[in-house]
C-alpha cells in the first residue's frame, strides 16, 4: 500500500513551514511592540498557513488507492 501525494510540492511545503514560523514569531513580537491589534493579522495568517500544511499532511497520509471521499 503506497501513500498518496499531497497537493504541495516539497519546495512549497518548505516555504509554507517557513512562512508559518515567521508569522507565528512575528505575532507576539508585534503584540509587544505595537499598541493596536494589528498583531492579530499575523496570527490569522499563521493559522491559515498551518491549516494548509495540515491538509497537505492528511493528503500525504491517505493511501494512494483511496478515493478522496474516504
N, C-alpha and C positions, 0 to 999 in steps of 0.2 A: 504494500500500500504506500503510494507516494503522497507527499504533502503537496498541497496546492501552492500556487504562487500568489503573492499579494498584488495589489494594483500599483504599488510604488516600486520603482527600481531601487537597487541598493544605494545609488547616489542620492536619489530623492529621499530615501529613508534616513540616510546620514544627515542630510540638510534639514529634514524635519526634526530630528533629535537636537541638532544644533540650534534651530530656531526655538524649539521648546525650552531648552536650557537657558538661552539668552533672555527670552521673555519671562521665564519663571524667576530668574535672578534680578531682572530689571524691576519687577513689580514691587518687591519690598524695599529696594533701594530708593525708587522714586516716591514710594509712600512716605519714607522718612524725610526726603529732601524737599518735596513739593507739598504745599498746604492744601491744594484742591484734591479732588477724587480722580484725577486723570490716571492714576496708577491702576485703576480697575480695568482700563482698556488693555494693558499689558497682561493682566490676569485672564481676561476673556480670550485674548489671542493664544496664550499658553494652553488654556483649556481646549480650544478648538483644534490646535495642533496635536495635543495629546489624544483627542478623540480620533483624529485621522490615523495616528500611529497605532492606537488600539484596534481600529477597524482593519488596518493592514495586517496586523499581527494575527487577528482572528481569521482573516482570509488565508494567511500562510499556514495556519494550523489545521485548516479544513482539508480533508483528504482530496486528492486531485480528481477522483472519480465521483465525488459527491456533487449533487445538484445544488444550485445557490439557495434553494428554499429549505434545505436540510440542515 
